[in-house]
Amino acid sequence: MDIHKIKYFSIAKLATMLCMSMLLGCTSIPIMVPDMAMAPSHPVQLDDANGPLTAQQSKAILARLKKNGDDTNIFDKHLALEAEIVGSPLVVGNKVELLVDGPTTYSAMFAAIENAKDHINMETFIIEDDEIGQRFAEQLISKQRSGVQVNLIYDSVGSINTPEAFFNALKEVGVNVLEFNPINPLNMRKNWQVNQRDHRKLLIVDGQIAFVGGINISSVYSSGSFGKGSSSKSKSTKDKQPWRDTHLRMVGPVVTEFQKLFMATWSQQNGELLTARNYFPELVSKGNEVVRAIGSSPEEPYSQIYATLLSAINSAETRIFLTNAYFIPDPQLLAALKDAVKRGVDVRLLLPEKTDSIMVFYASRSYYDELLSANVKIYERQDALLHAKTALIDGVWSTIGSTNLDWRSFVNNQEINAVMLGQGFGDQMQTLFEKDLESSKLVTLESWRKRPVSSRIKERAARLWARFL
């Protein structure tokens, strides 16, 4: 989980959750077919605001994307299979805005909420009772009172430190509040499992604007990570390191697909019948981006995001740039990264140098020697706590979302990502990755093997808990 708040848990809660986690957390990641990217598949189907495009229209759009991109066969080898894996359509006609760090993201969110006319749907792992959380609460309460219906899903474990009074204030004015898999035994739902958490970060306004990414609702994000500090001087952020994260703002037909994912979660969690609103308005083309919405759930046979990413990595021909906060790979992902290097692909991992979870930190580092020996390049972001979860493959396949590269995200968490196709957005992702590298340190195999014995012991110990972190 992100923003690990273990130190704030009561001893009783922590003991209970660890015991249940050990009993219920032994699920394995299904083995994916190694050559899945080369499997026979159907022609790629694209959708627009009016539904499926013709085969000829889809072919023309994909040809344009391929022409404008690098010399790569990722479109031929990957996209059709991805549709079979995920089921959700590739949607054209979207405008996607890259949001870097908390201040920019929150500003865009507050503006969208302020202009809401019909409804606001929010789904988040963490919503804290701090300066940022209170500002969101105030805006949501104000919009609810003005006649805009607000529906909120929050995770019980992620928001365990948020007092009941915080949510009661929302409920009192008519906000529909749904607690995902409550940890209170009195509120547990059928087939409840403590390890199954809602790690998504999703905000939809009027069915027309969608926000997706890695940013929770918390004041830890109140400062930017590239030297442009926040104007906020609250006690919650004073003297604390900035958090580096990435989010998206999207308008266009793909918003409908994200709305479907929100509605599915509400239904699966047996939420009360939602007040009638125009949740699925008619949407028109807003831009040129091709986007796919991907939601994964532990209820499914396998993680759709994991399978999609693995397929993209196996299809890569030029470069794989992964930025991730919590990197605890399973054997398949490790093999895919090493095999890519053997094919001549430039594989780079951007990982945290600082962390909010010491166990995850050392478990992640336990894989460094194996990866560095295979010529995978590893960089560690300095001067900020890296929390982003992004990928760029061959300069034309990008994804941003809530999914970490660890067992918890692939097996136990409900996650959400957006996949963008095309070099235009890929160039933005490349620029951001390179900017992060300027603030990062390259880890070399020679220097890595000179680390202290104490670090090696901690890495081995943490590695034993890899599946439970």
URPETA-V155156 format. One record per pair of residues at least 6 apart in sequence whose C-alpha atoms are under 7 Angstrom apart, sorted by sequence separation. I is the first residue (numbers start at 1). J is the second residue. D is the distance in Angstrom with one decimal. If there is no record, write none. Layout:
i: (I | I)
j: (J | J)
d: (D | D)
//
This chain:
i: (46 | 47 | 83 | 99 | 127 | 144 | 171 | 182 | 204 | 223 | 224 | 297 | 341 | 355 | 392 | 403 | 409 | 46 | 181 | 203 | 204 | 223 | 296 | 391 | 392 | 181 | 203 | 222 | 296 | 391 | 66 | 202 | 203 | 296 | 390 | 391 | 45 | 140 | 202 | 222 | 390 | 181 | 201 | 294 | 389 | 390 | 46 | 201 | 389 | 403 | 45 | 201 | 389 | 402 | 403 | 201 | 389 | 402 | 201 | 222 | 389 | 401 | 402 | 401 | 219 | 220 | 225 | 400 | 401 | 180 | 219 | 224 | 225 | 399 | 400 | 223 | 224 | 225 | 399 | 400 | 223 | 399 | 221 | 398 | 399 | 221 | 314 | 398 | 156 | 220 | 310 | 313 | 397 | 398 | 151 | 152 | 153 | 154 | 155 | 156 | 256 | 397 | 150 | 151 | 152 | 153 | 154 | 155 | 156 | 396 | 397 | 149 | 150 | 151 | 152 | 153 | 154 | 156 | 314 | 319 | 320 | 321 | 322 | 323 | 324 | 325 | 396 | 153 | 156 | 318 | 319 | 320 | 321 | 322 | 323 | 324 | 325 | 353 | 396 | 126 | 145 | 317 | 318 | 319 | 320 | 321 | 322 | 323 | 348 | 349 | 350 | 351 | 352 | 353 | 395 | 398 | 119 | 120 | 121 | 122 | 123 | 124 | 125 | 126 | 141 | 144 | 347 | 348 | 349 | 350 | 351 | 352 | 353 | 397 | 118 | 119 | 120 | 121 | 122 | 123 | 124 | 125 | 144 | 215 | 253 | 347 | 348 | 349 | 350 | 351 | 355 | 396 | 117 | 118 | 119 | 120 | 121 | 122 | 123 | 124 | 128 | 144 | 214 | 252 | 253 | 350 | 354 | 395 | 126 | 127 | 141 | 214 | 215 | 252 | 253 | 395 | 125 | 126 | 129 | 213 | 214 | 252 | 352 | 125 | 128 | 213 | 252 | 261 | 326 | 341 | 352 | 392 | 44 | 212 | 213 | 251 | 258 | 328 | 341 | 351 | 44 | 212 | 257 | 328 | 338 | 43 | 129 | 211 | 212 | 254 | 327 | 392 | 42 | 211 | 38 | 41 | 210 | 211 | 37 | 41 | 210 | 37 | 209 | 210 | 47 | 155 | 209 | 46 | 47 | 48 | 155 | 208 | 37 | 46 | 47 | 48 | 208 | 46 | 47 | 48 | 210 | 46 | 209 | 208 | 207 | 207 | 207 | 204 | 381 | 382 | 381 | 382 | 381 | 408 | 380 | 381 | 407 | 408 | 325 | 379 | 380 | 408 | 325 | 379 | 380 | 324 | 325 | 379 | 324 | 325 | 378 | 379 | 323 | 324 | 378 | 323 | 324 | 323 | 322 | 323 | 322 | 321 | 322 | 321 | 207 | 320 | 321 | 373 | 125 | 206 | 207 | 320 | 372 | 125 | 207 | 319 | 320 | 124 | 125 | 319 | 124 | 125 | 318 | 329 | 369 | 123 | 124 | 316 | 317 | 327 | 328 | 329 | 330 | 123 | 124 | 316 | 326 | 327 | 328 | 123 | 325 | 326 | 327 | 328 | 122 | 123 | 324 | 326 | 122 | 324 | 121 | 122 | 121 | 120 | 121 | 133 | 120 | 132 | 133 | 119 | 120 | 132 | 119 | 132 | 118 | 130 | 131 | 116 | 117 | 127 | 128 | 130 | 180 | 116 | 126 | 127 | 128 | 125 | 126 | 127 | 113 | 124 | 112 | 178 | 366 | 365 | 366 | 362 | 363 | 362 | 366 | 363 | 362 | 363 | 196 | 359 | 363 | 306 | 303 | 303 | 360 | 102 | 298 | 298 | 298 | 297 | 298 | 297 | 296 | 297 | 102 | 103 | 296 | 101 | 102 | 103 | 295 | 296 | 102 | 103 | 295 | 102 | 294 | 295 | 101 | 294 | 101 | 293 | 294 | 293 | 292 | 293 | 103 | 291 | 292 | 291 | 292 | 291 | 290 | 291 | 289 | 290 | 328 | 244 | 243 | 244 | 245 | 105 | 242 | 243 | 244 | 245 | 246 | 101 | 241 | 242 | 243 | 244 | 245 | 101 | 241 | 243 | 244 | 100 | 101 | 100 | 99 | 100 | 99 | 98 | 99 | 98 | 97 | 98 | 96 | 97 | 96 | 97 | 247 | 96 | 95 | 96 | 94 | 95 | 94 | 95 | 94 | 119 | 93 | 94 | 118 | 225 | 93 | 94 | 118 | 91 | 91 | 25 | 24 | 21 | 214 | 20 | 21 | 214 | 214 | 213 | 214 | 213 | 214 | 212 | 213 | 94 | 95 | 93 | 94 | 95 | 93 | 94 | 95 | 96 | 93 | 94 | 95 | 93 | 94 | 92 | 93 | 94 | 92 | 93 | 92 | 91 | 92 | 90 | 91 | 90 | 91 | 201 | 90 | 200 | 89 | 199 | 49 | 88 | 48 | 88 | 212 | 88 | 86 | 199 | 200 | 197 | 198 | 199 | 200 | 196 | 197 | 198 | 199 | 200 | 195 | 196 | 197 | 198 | 86 | 85 | 82 | 78 | 49 | 78 | 49 | 49 | 78 | 77 | 74 | 74 | 72 | 30 | 37 | 36 | 37 | 37 | 70 | 69 | 4 | 3 | 4 | 69 | 69 | 68 | 65 | 29 | 27 | 25 | 21)
j: (52 | 53 | 89 | 105 | 133 | 150 | 177 | 188 | 210 | 229 | 230 | 303 | 347 | 361 | 398 | 409 | 415 | 53 | 188 | 210 | 211 | 230 | 303 | 398 | 399 | 189 | 211 | 230 | 304 | 399 | 75 | 211 | 212 | 305 | 399 | 400 | 55 | 150 | 212 | 232 | 400 | 192 | 212 | 305 | 400 | 401 | 58 | 213 | 401 | 415 | 58 | 214 | 402 | 415 | 416 | 215 | 403 | 416 | 216 | 237 | 404 | 416 | 417 | 417 | 236 | 237 | 242 | 417 | 418 | 198 | 237 | 242 | 243 | 417 | 418 | 242 | 243 | 244 | 418 | 419 | 243 | 419 | 242 | 419 | 420 | 243 | 336 | 420 | 179 | 243 | 333 | 336 | 420 | 421 | 175 | 176 | 177 | 178 | 179 | 180 | 280 | 421 | 175 | 176 | 177 | 178 | 179 | 180 | 181 | 421 | 422 | 175 | 176 | 177 | 178 | 179 | 180 | 182 | 340 | 345 | 346 | 347 | 348 | 349 | 350 | 351 | 422 | 180 | 183 | 345 | 346 | 347 | 348 | 349 | 350 | 351 | 352 | 380 | 423 | 154 | 173 | 345 | 346 | 347 | 348 | 349 | 350 | 351 | 376 | 377 | 378 | 379 | 380 | 381 | 423 | 426 | 148 | 149 | 150 | 151 | 152 | 153 | 154 | 155 | 170 | 173 | 376 | 377 | 378 | 379 | 380 | 381 | 382 | 426 | 148 | 149 | 150 | 151 | 152 | 153 | 154 | 155 | 174 | 245 | 283 | 377 | 378 | 379 | 380 | 381 | 385 | 426 | 148 | 149 | 150 | 151 | 152 | 153 | 154 | 155 | 159 | 175 | 245 | 283 | 284 | 381 | 385 | 426 | 158 | 159 | 173 | 246 | 247 | 284 | 285 | 427 | 158 | 159 | 162 | 246 | 247 | 285 | 385 | 159 | 162 | 247 | 286 | 295 | 360 | 375 | 386 | 426 | 79 | 247 | 248 | 286 | 293 | 363 | 376 | 386 | 80 | 248 | 293 | 364 | 374 | 80 | 166 | 248 | 249 | 291 | 364 | 429 | 80 | 249 | 77 | 80 | 249 | 250 | 77 | 81 | 250 | 78 | 250 | 251 | 89 | 197 | 251 | 89 | 90 | 91 | 198 | 251 | 81 | 90 | 91 | 92 | 252 | 91 | 92 | 93 | 255 | 92 | 255 | 255 | 255 | 256 | 259 | 259 | 436 | 439 | 439 | 440 | 440 | 467 | 440 | 441 | 467 | 468 | 386 | 440 | 441 | 469 | 387 | 441 | 442 | 387 | 388 | 442 | 388 | 389 | 442 | 443 | 388 | 389 | 443 | 389 | 390 | 390 | 390 | 391 | 391 | 391 | 392 | 392 | 279 | 392 | 393 | 445 | 198 | 279 | 280 | 393 | 445 | 199 | 281 | 393 | 394 | 199 | 200 | 394 | 200 | 201 | 394 | 405 | 445 | 200 | 201 | 393 | 394 | 404 | 405 | 406 | 407 | 201 | 202 | 394 | 404 | 405 | 406 | 202 | 404 | 405 | 406 | 407 | 202 | 203 | 404 | 406 | 203 | 405 | 203 | 204 | 204 | 204 | 205 | 217 | 205 | 217 | 218 | 205 | 206 | 218 | 206 | 219 | 206 | 218 | 219 | 205 | 206 | 216 | 217 | 219 | 269 | 206 | 216 | 217 | 218 | 216 | 217 | 218 | 205 | 216 | 205 | 271 | 459 | 459 | 460 | 458 | 459 | 459 | 463 | 462 | 462 | 463 | 298 | 462 | 466 | 410 | 410 | 411 | 469 | 215 | 411 | 412 | 413 | 413 | 414 | 414 | 414 | 415 | 221 | 222 | 415 | 221 | 222 | 223 | 415 | 416 | 223 | 224 | 416 | 224 | 416 | 417 | 224 | 417 | 225 | 417 | 418 | 418 | 418 | 419 | 230 | 418 | 419 | 419 | 420 | 420 | 420 | 421 | 420 | 421 | 466 | 384 | 384 | 385 | 386 | 247 | 384 | 385 | 386 | 387 | 388 | 244 | 384 | 385 | 386 | 387 | 388 | 245 | 385 | 387 | 388 | 245 | 246 | 246 | 246 | 247 | 247 | 247 | 248 | 248 | 248 | 249 | 248 | 249 | 249 | 250 | 400 | 250 | 250 | 251 | 250 | 251 | 251 | 252 | 252 | 277 | 252 | 253 | 277 | 384 | 253 | 254 | 278 | 253 | 254 | 195 | 195 | 194 | 387 | 194 | 195 | 388 | 389 | 400 | 401 | 401 | 402 | 401 | 402 | 285 | 286 | 285 | 286 | 287 | 286 | 287 | 288 | 289 | 287 | 288 | 289 | 288 | 289 | 288 | 289 | 290 | 289 | 290 | 290 | 290 | 291 | 290 | 291 | 291 | 292 | 402 | 292 | 402 | 292 | 402 | 253 | 292 | 253 | 293 | 417 | 294 | 294 | 413 | 414 | 412 | 413 | 414 | 415 | 412 | 413 | 414 | 415 | 416 | 412 | 413 | 414 | 415 | 304 | 304 | 308 | 311 | 283 | 312 | 284 | 285 | 315 | 315 | 315 | 316 | 317 | 302 | 311 | 311 | 314 | 315 | 395 | 396 | 356 | 356 | 357 | 422 | 423 | 423 | 422 | 411 | 411 | 468 | 468)
d: (5.9 | 5.4 | 6.7 | 5.6 | 6.0 | 6.0 | 6.5 | 5.5 | 4.5 | 5.1 | 6.2 | 6.7 | 6.3 | 6.4 | 4.5 | 5.8 | 7.0 | 5.7 | 6.6 | 5.6 | 6.5 | 4.5 | 5.3 | 5.5 | 6.8 | 6.8 | 5.0 | 6.0 | 5.5 | 5.3 | 7.0 | 5.6 | 6.9 | 6.2 | 5.5 | 6.8 | 6.8 | 6.7 | 5.0 | 7.0 | 4.6 | 6.4 | 5.8 | 6.5 | 6.1 | 6.8 | 5.5 | 6.1 | 6.0 | 5.8 | 6.1 | 6.4 | 6.3 | 5.8 | 6.8 | 6.7 | 6.2 | 5.7 | 6.4 | 6.7 | 6.0 | 5.7 | 6.3 | 4.0 | 6.5 | 6.2 | 5.3 | 5.6 | 6.2 | 6.6 | 6.6 | 6.0 | 6.0 | 6.6 | 5.6 | 5.2 | 6.9 | 5.3 | 5.5 | 6.8 | 6.9 | 4.4 | 6.8 | 5.6 | 6.1 | 5.5 | 6.2 | 5.1 | 5.8 | 6.7 | 6.8 | 6.6 | 6.0 | 6.5 | 5.9 | 6.1 | 6.0 | 6.5 | 5.9 | 5.7 | 6.4 | 5.0 | 5.1 | 4.7 | 4.8 | 4.8 | 5.3 | 4.7 | 6.3 | 5.5 | 6.6 | 6.8 | 6.3 | 6.1 | 6.1 | 5.9 | 5.9 | 5.2 | 6.9 | 5.1 | 6.1 | 6.1 | 6.3 | 6.0 | 6.5 | 6.1 | 4.5 | 6.6 | 6.2 | 4.8 | 4.5 | 4.7 | 5.0 | 5.0 | 4.6 | 5.7 | 6.1 | 4.9 | 4.7 | 6.7 | 6.6 | 5.7 | 6.2 | 5.8 | 6.2 | 6.1 | 6.1 | 6.2 | 6.1 | 6.2 | 6.1 | 6.2 | 5.2 | 5.5 | 6.0 | 6.3 | 5.0 | 6.3 | 6.0 | 6.3 | 5.9 | 6.4 | 5.6 | 6.7 | 6.1 | 6.8 | 5.4 | 4.7 | 4.8 | 4.8 | 4.9 | 5.2 | 5.9 | 6.8 | 5.0 | 4.5 | 4.7 | 4.9 | 4.9 | 4.6 | 5.1 | 4.9 | 6.7 | 6.5 | 5.5 | 6.2 | 5.8 | 6.1 | 5.8 | 6.2 | 6.0 | 5.2 | 6.0 | 6.5 | 5.7 | 6.2 | 6.0 | 6.2 | 5.9 | 6.7 | 6.5 | 6.5 | 6.3 | 6.2 | 6.4 | 6.8 | 5.4 | 5.1 | 4.8 | 5.8 | 6.7 | 6.0 | 6.6 | 6.2 | 6.6 | 6.8 | 5.2 | 4.8 | 5.5 | 6.1 | 6.1 | 5.5 | 6.4 | 6.8 | 5.5 | 4.0 | 5.1 | 6.7 | 6.6 | 6.9 | 5.1 | 6.9 | 6.6 | 5.8 | 6.0 | 6.4 | 6.2 | 6.6 | 6.8 | 7.0 | 4.8 | 5.3 | 6.1 | 5.1 | 5.9 | 6.0 | 6.7 | 5.4 | 6.9 | 6.6 | 5.3 | 6.8 | 5.9 | 4.6 | 5.9 | 5.8 | 5.8 | 6.3 | 5.8 | 5.7 | 5.1 | 5.5 | 5.7 | 6.5 | 6.4 | 6.5 | 4.9 | 6.3 | 6.1 | 5.5 | 5.5 | 6.0 | 6.9 | 5.0 | 4.7 | 5.1 | 6.8 | 5.8 | 6.1 | 6.3 | 5.7 | 6.9 | 6.4 | 6.1 | 6.5 | 6.7 | 6.7 | 7.0 | 6.9 | 5.7 | 6.0 | 5.2 | 4.2 | 6.9 | 5.2 | 6.6 | 5.5 | 7.0 | 5.6 | 6.0 | 5.2 | 6.6 | 4.5 | 5.3 | 6.6 | 6.7 | 5.8 | 4.5 | 5.5 | 6.4 | 6.1 | 5.8 | 6.4 | 4.5 | 5.6 | 5.6 | 6.5 | 5.2 | 6.1 | 6.2 | 4.5 | 5.7 | 6.5 | 5.1 | 5.4 | 6.0 | 6.3 | 6.9 | 5.9 | 6.7 | 5.8 | 4.6 | 5.7 | 4.8 | 6.3 | 5.7 | 6.5 | 6.8 | 6.0 | 5.0 | 5.6 | 6.5 | 5.3 | 6.0 | 6.8 | 6.5 | 4.5 | 6.4 | 6.5 | 6.8 | 6.1 | 5.4 | 7.0 | 5.7 | 6.3 | 6.1 | 5.6 | 4.9 | 4.4 | 5.0 | 6.6 | 6.1 | 5.5 | 6.7 | 5.8 | 6.4 | 6.2 | 6.3 | 4.5 | 6.7 | 5.8 | 6.4 | 5.1 | 5.9 | 6.5 | 5.9 | 4.7 | 6.6 | 6.0 | 6.1 | 6.2 | 5.6 | 5.0 | 5.2 | 5.4 | 6.8 | 6.2 | 6.2 | 6.6 | 6.6 | 6.3 | 6.4 | 6.7 | 6.2 | 5.4 | 4.6 | 5.4 | 6.6 | 5.9 | 6.2 | 6.7 | 6.4 | 6.7 | 6.3 | 5.0 | 6.4 | 6.5 | 6.3 | 5.4 | 4.6 | 6.5 | 4.7 | 5.9 | 4.7 | 6.7 | 5.6 | 6.3 | 6.2 | 5.5 | 6.8 | 6.4 | 6.9 | 5.9 | 5.3 | 6.1 | 6.4 | 6.3 | 4.3 | 5.4 | 6.6 | 4.6 | 5.8 | 5.1 | 6.9 | 5.7 | 6.4 | 5.7 | 6.3 | 6.7 | 6.5 | 4.4 | 6.6 | 5.8 | 6.4 | 5.6 | 5.3 | 6.9 | 6.2 | 6.1 | 4.9 | 5.7 | 6.6 | 6.9 | 6.6 | 5.1 | 5.5 | 6.7 | 4.6 | 5.8 | 6.5 | 7.0 | 5.5 | 6.6 | 6.1 | 5.5 | 5.8 | 6.5 | 6.7 | 5.1 | 4.7 | 4.7 | 5.1 | 5.3 | 5.5 | 5.8 | 6.3 | 6.1 | 5.7 | 4.2 | 4.8 | 6.9 | 6.7 | 6.5 | 6.2 | 5.7 | 4.8 | 5.9 | 6.4 | 4.9 | 6.4 | 5.4 | 5.1 | 5.7 | 6.8 | 6.7 | 5.1 | 5.8 | 6.4 | 6.9 | 4.6 | 5.7 | 6.8 | 6.9 | 5.4 | 5.8 | 6.3 | 4.4 | 6.9 | 6.1 | 6.4 | 6.7 | 5.9 | 6.7 | 6.8 | 6.9 | 6.7 | 5.7 | 6.5 | 6.9 | 6.7 | 7.0 | 6.7 | 5.9 | 5.8 | 6.4 | 5.8 | 5.6 | 4.0 | 4.7 | 5.9 | 5.4 | 6.2 | 5.5 | 4.4 | 5.1 | 4.4 | 5.6 | 4.5 | 6.4 | 6.8 | 4.8 | 5.6 | 5.8 | 4.9 | 4.8 | 6.6 | 5.9 | 6.5 | 6.0 | 6.7 | 4.4 | 5.5 | 6.6 | 6.4 | 5.3 | 5.6 | 6.1 | 6.5 | 4.7 | 5.7 | 6.1 | 6.7 | 5.0 | 6.8 | 6.4 | 6.7 | 6.9 | 7.0 | 6.9 | 5.9 | 6.4 | 6.7 | 5.8 | 5.6 | 4.8 | 4.9 | 4.9 | 4.7 | 5.5 | 5.5 | 5.8 | 5.5 | 6.1 | 6.8 | 5.7 | 6.7 | 6.0 | 6.7 | 5.7 | 6.3 | 5.4 | 6.4 | 6.2 | 6.4 | 5.8 | 6.5 | 6.3 | 6.3 | 5.3 | 6.4 | 6.1 | 5.8 | 6.9 | 6.3 | 5.9 | 6.1 | 5.8 | 6.6 | 5.2 | 6.5 | 5.4 | 6.3 | 6.8 | 6.3 | 6.9)
//
